[in-house]
Amino acid sequence: MKIVVAKTAGFCMGVRRAVDMVLDASNLSSEPIYTYGPLIHNPQVLKLFEEKNIFKMDRIPEKGSGIVLIRAHGVPPEDKEALKNAGFTVMDATCPRVVRVQVIIHKYAKKGYSTIIIGDQKHPEVVGLLGYAKGKGHTVTSLDQLYELPRFDDAVVVSQTTQNTDFYGEIKAWCKTNAPHYQIFDTICGSTEKRQAEIRELAEENDAVIVVGGKQSGNTKRLAQIASQTGKITAHIEDVSQIDYGKLSSARSIAITAGASTPNWVINDAYDQIERNLQQQHPARAFLFSIRNFLLKTNIMTAAGAGFLTYACSVLQGISQNLHHAVIAMLYVLSMQILNNLFTIKPDKYNHPQRAFFYKKYRSWLMLFAVLSGVSGLYLSFIAIGRISFSILLIMSLLGLSYNLKIIPFISKKEQLIRLKDIPGSKTILITMAWGTVTCLLPAVASQSKWLSVAVVFLFATGLVFARTAFFDILAIQGDRITRKETLPILLGEKRSFGIIQYVLMADMGILLLSSFTDILVKKAVFLVIIPLMMLLLIRFFRKDSFVPGTHREFFIEALFLFTGLIAIVI
Ligand code: SF4
């Protein structure tokens, strides 16, 4: 069974912009924030918004206070005025592509033109557009309705930005033949066109299509309609619990797509659950996948990667390959990662629902596992390495434990204490530094290595860890913004973070290559250049090709750390 995810699935530019605006407002302001209508068609996220003081407003009250965000669909100009007159501060997140249509309608309406909007008159975007037509707006959802309209002397024809491209093509063809004086504008958004073209293609190539997104979402309903018109099995679901697997039993390949307001973790979750369910038909494969998922969820694979990286760092410096260091690094990373996941069960409910469920269900066992790992690591460092290593590890463990606690005095409007995790970019940087310390510095301190070798190996190790962590943070950026995790991609943006990751990995390769011509590192260090190179290629590939779901990407990137250790064993 093959499952593919559409590259265009998930948030479009306009929805992403509106979500970013409302979250920025909620982080900066203590006033209540309202969205005029639901911002995203996802009940769980709307609930989380309420916890963040962001509420949905359905009607404009006579009086009120706070900030009201106009969502990407836009509103009629009189609604905007009514909000201001009621006493609200209006934040306009109307998508620039919708604004373009509003401007066209307004311009021609001022000249006395009638407006024909191809779209559902109840859809919020169309309601907003009609507001600019100066009372001369008409909506059309079928060719018959178009035939029934009077022939206007002057009219402008536009479509809802998420309209079906084929249908609008028929409308345009009819107008050109029967009312050539009408001014016709191509107003279907490029993102909608691409999304629809892709689902047409995917529906042709696959046996079934699953469309994930709100039942009220117009663009999601249209995707389901396009897919079902190809005659393929089509299911429109809001979440995976609604899938009828019996219907999919004859399908050998499934395409998944999603509407413009569906968060990407909902798509990833759908992929994971569909894959797991369908794999029940192949017990051997299902078993292997469940082991892989267990190793990822429990962080055992990540911890093993830290151990292998530690071993490689020791080999590079030419110091005695004391396996204790690798085990200590493994235990430290295991303990910190599990504790961090336990502390973030609540926000992870939205961003990583499967992981949150797992941590909630086995909370006590995982807590015990984390504490035992942490204590064992400290004990081993004390008896096998020495007091200095033990003290450094103890300080790092305490820092890791305090990451989610409000301990830093911070004078803000509310004079509150903040957590380490509230510092912008802290998550990515602190994980990188912690790994660099346990994988490189602790063994170096114990072996009293040459400082130049230590510096070079530290750069190599932190470079790899930084790229891994920042890349995972990019994958989780939508949910992290909503649940307010302070990662580097949130601070710098996705594009800049990708740029930095690439430069860091190239620098990593350069460092190893240059060092291999000197006696700073062991001569065969050059073989490890393959690791940052593979990570760079994988990340570039994953970035270009959204077909690869989150768990697979995570697995491949984590596996590279195991390879680092294996190469070090061979050289
Ligand atoms: S679908 Fe297009 S026009 Fe509509 S909000 Fe998204 S980007 Fe803007």
Boltz pocket constraint, residues with backbone or C-beta under 6 A from the ligand:
constraints:
  - pocket:
      binder: B
      contacts: [[A, 12], [A, 13], [A, 14], [A, 15], [A, 72], [A, 73], [A, 95], [A, 96], [A, 97], [A, 98], [A, 161], [A, 162], [A, 189], [A, 190], [A, 191], [A, 192], [A, 260]]
      max_distance: 6.0
